[in-house]
């Protein structure tokens, strides 16, 4: 079983943490899209993450999404 941590952060710190996680999720989603189409969006630039295929990129993006949602649920309970 995974160890559970309890971490206390201020509202601003938590907001910045979520911003960073959302940026990482988006980067992995864009990487998955690129790996499926092999086309870079004309109006956007991003760094392609290193992975084997689109499925792996989707899985990692999903992990980030789960973390974000878990944090948001915990925030709502405390408001």
N, C-alpha and C positions, 0 to 999 in steps of 0.2 A: 504494500500500500504506500502511496506517495505521502511524503511528509507535508503537513499543512502549516503555512506560516501566517501569522497575524502581523500586519504592518500598518502603522499609523502614519498618514500623510495629511498635510494641510490641503484645503480645497484647491489652491493654485497648483501645488505640486501634483496632485492627482489629475488635474486637468492637463497638465503638461505630459504626464505619463500616458494618458489616454491619447493625446495628440500623436505622440511618438508611435504608439501601438497601431493607431489608425493609418499612419503613414507606411508602416511596415506591411500591414495587411494589403493596402492598395498596391504597393510595389510587387507583392507576390501575385495579386490578381492580374496586374498588368503583364507580369512575366508569363503567367499561364495563358493569357490571351495571345501574347506574342508567339509562344511556342505552338499554339494551335494554328495560327494564321501565318506566322513568319513575316508579319507586316508591322512596321513601326507606325503608330499614329502620326500623321503629318504635323498636327498642331501641338504635340506633346513630346517631351523628352523625358526618359527615365532610364535608370540603370537596370539591366536585365539581371535578375538574381541567378545564382548558380544552382542548377538542379538537373535531374535527369530528363524530366518531361513535364507536360502540362498537368498531369494528374498529381505529381509530387508538389508542384507549385500551388495547385488548388488545395491540397491537404494542408500545406503550411499556412496559406491564407486563412483557411478554416480554423486552424489552431489559434491564430491571432484573433479572429472574430470571436471565438469562444472565450478567450481571455477578456476581451473588451466587454462582452455581454455579462460575464461573471462579475466584473468590477462594477458595471452599471447597476446590476441588480443589488449588489451590496450597498451601493451609494443610495439607491432609492429607499431601502429599508431604514437608512439612518437619517433621512431628511425629515 
